Amino acid sequence: MLFSHSARAVDKPQTMDEMWEIIEAQQKQLDAMKKTFEEAQAVISPKEIDTEESIQQTKEEISHTPEEKEASQQQTQAEVKELQHKTSILAEAVETMRTALVLPEEKEYKSAYGLGPAALKVYQVDQGLSIGGYGEINYQQIKALRMTMPTLND
């Protein structure tokens, strides 16, 4: 726990003096934390950190000869070409699957089972999307409305 005087809803300071005591205690804790942090930074100097990093970089540079670098670049280029080839093959396969699923083959339908060719087209599709519909119209001629509304008299 960072602060010894935690402010909870139940432990609210009643006066300004109590509030200042809490603030001063917290300030002392912050000062102690800053001092500890500065001491820790003094132990590890930035020069030591830079020296360790430069030693590591030099070791890496020495370990890789120009031939090794060129070989790794050629291997990377070969891997890229292989991945591009695989991607193009997969793209072609996906495209053929899409066209096969979305656009079913056109068949010539004939009347059968008392259904017309349009109805059989909907029911006999093996794959893909098949949409059919049925409509109904009811027409009634109302003579009373024609007499009262002049726009309907035409």
DOMAR-559464 format. One record per residue: residue in three letters; chain; x, y, z of N, C-alpha, C in turn. Coordinates in steps of 0.001 Angstrom, whole numbers. Atoms other than C-alpha are relative to their C-alpha. Layout:
<recs>
REC:ALA:A:X:Y:Z:X:Y:Z:X:Y:Z
...
</recs>
This chain:
<recs>
REC:MET:A:855:-1171:0:0:0:0:901:1234:0
REC:LEU:A:-865:-1167:137:1500:3331:-1019:-199:1023:1116
REC:PHE:A:278:-1065:-945:-195:5692:1373:-539:-581:1301
REC:SER:A:452:506:-1291:-659:5130:5057:-1363:565:352
REC:HIS:A:1298:-617:-266:-3611:7492:5187:-835:-58:-1267
REC:SER:A:840:98:1190:-6042:6270:2579:-1310:710:268
REC:ALA:A:1234:-761:-149:-9054:8461:2011:-1159:-852:-472
REC:ARG:A:1208:743:332:-12210:6414:2142:-1196:870:330
REC:ALA:A:1208:-788:-248:-15764:7674:2247:-285:90:1494
REC:VAL:A:274:13:-1434:-15980:6692:5929:1030:842:753
REC:ASP:A:-1092:-661:-714:-12588:8195:6930:289:1400:-531
REC:LYS:A:-236:-1349:508:-13037:11651:5441:468:901:1142
REC:PRO:A:-452:-919:-1056:-11112:14316:7339:-1107:995:349
REC:GLN:A:1069:-877:-475:-13396:16428:9451:391:1475:-73
REC:THR:A:-445:-1392:-2:-11264:19573:9505:1099:183:-1039
REC:MET:A:-1072:-321:939:-8758:21337:7289:1359:-426:551
REC:ASP:A:-1269:420:-607:-5964:20556:9760:254:-1483:-251
REC:GLU:A:-149:1431:274:-6591:16813:9375:354:-228:-1474
REC:MET:A:-281:111:1433:-6568:17238:5594:1462:337:-280
REC:TRP:A:-1393:-387:201:-3187:19045:5738:953:-1059:542
REC:GLU:A:-841:1070:-551:-1757:16275:7941:114:-1155:-999
REC:ILE:A:1:1081:990:-2763:13688:5346:856:385:-1203
REC:ILE:A:-763:-470:1159:-1293:15772:2512:1495:12:311
REC:GLU:A:-1415:-32:-378:2008:16284:4393:580:-1408:90
REC:ALA:A:-474:1383:-99:2294:12549:5125:204:-598:-1393
REC:GLN:A:-131:504:1369:1708:11746:1473:1196:634:-700
REC:GLN:A:-1141:-682:609:4293:14332:423:1315:-612:483
REC:LYS:A:-1203:642:-531:6874:12721:2729:228:-1348:-675
REC:GLN:A:-129:1293:671:6156:9339:1179:490:182:-1436
REC:LEU:A:-446:-273:1370:6578:10796:-2326:1479:369:-33
REC:ASP:A:-1414:-387:-53:9910:12376:-1357:887:-1212:240
REC:ALA:A:-781:1210:-278:11147:9049:52:74:-884:-1242
REC:MET:A:18:809:1224:10113:7255:-3153:927:602:-1055
REC:LYS:A:-889:-662:957:11926:9843:-5304:1463:-260:346
REC:LYS:A:-1376:220:-439:15087:9433:-3221:434:-1427:-321
REC:THR:A:-311:1400:298:14957:5637:-3584:211:-195:-1495
REC:PHE:A:-121:103:1453:14478:5973:-7341:1320:592:-487
REC:GLU:A:-1249:-645:402:17414:8369:-7706:1211:-843:398
REC:GLU:A:-1093:874:-427:19657:6019:-5701:130:-1200:-934
REC:ALA:A:-35:1149:913:18685:3127:-7969:573:402:-1352
REC:GLN:A:-545:-472:1272:19507:5192:-11058:1499:245:96
REC:ALA:A:-1429:-273:-176:22902:6142:-9634:809:-1289:-53
REC:VAL:A:-698:1278:16:23810:2461:-9267:268:-444:-1432
REC:ILE:A:-153:364:1409:23259:1793:-12994:159:1289:-785
REC:SER:A:-245:-1239:732:24851:4600:-14913:-355:-183:-1470
REC:PRO:A:328:91:1424:23800:5389:-18491:1174:-464:-853
REC:LYS:A:-1166:433:770:27375:4788:-19692:78:-1518:-59
REC:GLU:A:-42:1459:-30:27180:1159:-18588:-1045:-589:-939
REC:ILE:A:1071:496:872:23890:664:-20417:408:146:-1457
REC:ASP:A:-427:-228:1378:25268:2204:-23625:1117:-959:-396
REC:THR:A:-1117:889:296:28436:111:-23413:-491:-1418:-258
REC:GLU:A:531:1351:184:26491:-3142:-23034:-730:-125:-1336
REC:GLU:A:728:33:1274:24263:-2287:-25996:968:9:-1182
REC:SER:A:-945:-64:1121:27211:-1390:-28234:784:-1301:-129
REC:ILE:A:-689:1297:59:29013:-4631:-27306:-885:-1034:-674
REC:GLN:A:938:960:598:25919:-6644:-28223:-140:245:-1504
REC:GLN:A:118:-319:1423:25552:-4830:-31565:1257:-416:-762
REC:THR:A:-1253:374:653:29221:-5387:-32402:92:-1511:-161
REC:LYS:A:-6:1461:93:28916:-9109:-31633:-903:-479:-1135
REC:GLU:A:927:392:1067:25911:-9375:-33956:575:321:-1376
REC:GLU:A:-571:-386:1290:27685:-7511:-36766:1150:-917:-399
REC:ILE:A:-1136:872:291:30793:-9676:-36495:-477:-1395:-371
REC:SER:A:456:1374:226:28826:-12932:-36423:-603:-193:-1389
REC:HIS:A:608:115:1329:27112:-12194:-39776:981:486:-1064
REC:THR:A:-889:-356:1103:29463:-12274:-42743:-841:440:-1192
REC:PRO:A:762:-424:1184:28451:-10741:-46103:-624:-1177:-746
REC:GLU:A:557:1172:688:27959:-14228:-47559:-1260:-489:703
REC:GLU:A:1180:425:-762:25556:-15133:-44760:-1163:959:-228
REC:LYS:A:1056:-988:230:23637:-11894:-45248:-626:-188:-1377
REC:GLU:A:505:191:1361:23342:-12485:-49005:-823:-1279:-93
REC:ALA:A:735:1269:24:22238:-16088:-48473:-1359:146:677
REC:SER:A:1278:-182:-690:19554:-15030:-46001:-953:863:-832
REC:GLN:A:838:-821:870:18304:-12355:-48431:-564:-825:-1147
REC:GLN:A:481:851:1093:18076:-14896:-51261:-1067:-965:502
REC:GLN:A:991:909:-569:16228:-17307:-48994:-1312:740:250
REC:THR:A:1193:-798:-249:13799:-14557:-47994:-730:297:-1305
REC:GLN:A:622:-276:1294:13180:-13636:-51646:-671:-1245:-558
REC:ALA:A:597:1251:477:12538:-17285:-52514:-1283:-307:768
REC:GLU:A:1197:224:-808:10057:-17577:-49639:-1123:939:-424
REC:VAL:A:1008:-964:441:8260:-14424:-50811:-620:-446:-1320
REC:LYS:A:523:465:1289:7941:-15780:-54368:-906:-1210:184
REC:GLU:A:810:1194:-249:6635:-19102:-53061:-1347:379:618
REC:LEU:A:1250:-440:-626:4049:-17357:-50878:-900:720:-1001
REC:GLN:A:800:-664:1032:2927:-15180:-53802:-637:-1022:-926
REC:HIS:A:531:1062:860:2493:-18296:-55949:-1160:-719:695
REC:LYS:A:1070:668:-754:446:-20022:-53235:-1233:896:111
REC:THR:A:1112:-935:-117:-1683:-16910:-52781:-779:89:-1300
REC:SER:A:703:-82:1286:-2477:-16696:-56500:-790:-1280:-264
REC:ILE:A:729:1261:187:-3434:-20397:-56598:-1252:-18:870
REC:LEU:A:1161:-37:-891:-5718:-19955:-53589:-1052:989:-495
REC:ALA:A:953:-985:515:-7295:-16845:-55122:-783:-570:-1176
REC:GLU:A:692:628:1132:-8092:-18771:-58321:-994:-1053:483
REC:ALA:A:895:1036:-530:-9589:-21655:-56320:-1230:622:649
REC:VAL:A:1137:-676:-640:-11762:-19289:-54290:-930:579:-1054
REC:GLU:A:816:-580:1070:-12959:-17552:-57462:-835:-1064:-694
REC:THR:A:770:1068:652:-13972:-20837:-59102:-1085:-530:925
REC:MET:A:1022:453:-947:-15803:-21894:-55931:-1141:999:84
REC:ARG:A:1051:-1024:-58:-17681:-18588:-55794:-913:-92:-1217
REC:THR:A:835:53:1202:-18840:-18839:-59380:-815:-1279:-35
REC:ALA:A:748:1258:-11:-19871:-22475:-58899:-1157:61:990
REC:LEU:A:1051:-62:-1009:-21907:-21672:-55786:-1066:1033:-334
REC:VAL:A:941:-1086:237:-23527:-18438:-56906:-766:-183:-1303
REC:LEU:A:640:116:1301:-24285:-19152:-60554:-232:-1474:-345
REC:PRO:A:259:1400:334:-25972:-22537:-60959:-105:-181:-1515
REC:GLU:A:83:298:1425:-25943:-24238:-64337:-1446:155:-470
REC:GLU:A:1326:-164:578:-28870:-23412:-66602:-464:-1327:-592
REC:LYS:A:579:1225:538:-31058:-26411:-67305:-1284:366:-729
REC:GLU:A:1267:-213:687:-33984:-26672:-69649:-1065:-782:761
REC:TYR:A:1028:629:-820:-37045:-27365:-67539:-1263:-215:-829
REC:LYS:A:1261:321:665:-40259:-28997:-68753:-1060:-171:1072
REC:SER:A:1096:195:-940:-43661:-29269:-67130:-14:-1440:491
REC:ALA:A:100:1339:-580:-43993:-32204:-64763:-753:98:1318
REC:TYR:A:727:95:-1269:-46137:-33273:-61815:-1039:1111:157
REC:GLY:A:1011:-1046:-63:-48716:-30641:-62668:565:1386:252
REC:LEU:A:-631:-1302:-204:-46209:-27818:-62242:571:496:-1319
REC:GLY:A:-553:-591:1206:-45093:-25436:-64940:1517:75:73
REC:PRO:A:-1462:-80:34:-41462:-24900:-66014:573:984:1024
REC:ALA:A:-510:-986:-958:-41075:-21834:-63783:40:-577:1410
REC:ALA:A:21:606:-1332:-42088:-23759:-60647:1052:-1094:113
REC:LEU:A:-997:1062:-42:-39866:-26696:-61534:1414:570:64
REC:LYS:A:-1320:-626:-39:-36932:-24341:-62020:400:309:1444
REC:VAL:A:-281:-323:-1397:-37231:-23311:-58376:272:-1260:805
REC:TYR:A:-99:1197:-832:-37654:-26812:-56967:1110:-958:-419
REC:GLN:A:-966:980:464:-35073:-28678:-59064:1445:496:-38
REC:VAL:A:-1370:-501:-23:-31964:-26566:-58469:799:-818:1010
REC:ASP:A:-816:843:-865:-29198:-28795:-57037:872:815:954
REC:GLN:A:-904:-791:-836:-26891:-26084:-55715:-224:1474:-285
REC:GLY:A:113:-1436:187:-26758:-22336:-55302:-1329:531:505
REC:LEU:A:1182:-682:-473:-29529:-19893:-54649:-1142:-189:-981
REC:SER:A:1182:173:828:-33032:-20567:-55930:-1115:853:580
REC:ILE:A:1038:-908:-484:-35676:-17866:-55654:-1247:-207:-845
REC:GLY:A:1277:125:694:-39307:-18332:-56526:-1025:875:693
REC:GLY:A:1014:-839:-613:-42425:-16342:-55902:-1389:-331:-509
REC:TYR:A:1377:233:362:-46175:-16420:-56062:-733:1291:299
REC:GLY:A:737:-1228:-220:-48468:-13468:-56460:-1485:-193:-219
REC:GLU:A:1449:80:125:-52182:-12886:-56186:-542:1417:-55
REC:ILE:A:617:-1315:131:-54308:-9949:-57245:-1501:-185:145
REC:ASN:A:1457:-24:-134:-57873:-9297:-56143:-493:1322:-567
REC:TYR:A:516:-1200:634:-59818:-6829:-58258:-1499:60:246
REC:GLN:A:1431:-215:-186:-63195:-5437:-57316:-338:1366:-580
REC:GLN:A:423:-1264:574:-65021:-2786:-59239:-1172:502:833
REC:ILE:A:1046:-565:-843:-67043:-586:-56962:-617:1165:-760
REC:LYS:A:677:-1021:799:-69612:1430:-58897:-379:1205:836
REC:ALA:A:405:-1119:-843:-70638:3584:-55938:1123:1028:104
REC:LEU:A:-1125:-928:-68:-67174:5122:-55684:197:732:-1319
REC:ARG:A:-165:-652:1299:-67075:5845:-59410:-975:1156:-153
REC:MET:A:1003:-1060:125:-70206:7920:-59113:378:1211:853
REC:THR:A:-262:-1116:-916:-68993:10023:-56169:1341:680:-248
REC:MET:A:-1329:-584:207:-65362:10574:-57133:210:277:-1485
REC:PRO:A:-131:-332:1419:-64821:12440:-60396:1273:-564:-641
REC:THR:A:-1235:511:608:-61266:11134:-60891:-146:-1449:-422
REC:LEU:A:200:1401:350:-62516:7547:-61072:-991:-178:-1154
REC:ASN:A:1001:102:1061:-65159:8324:-63737:623:-191:-1373
REC:ASP:A:-644:126:1318:-62636:8131:-66583:-8:-1403:-496
</recs>
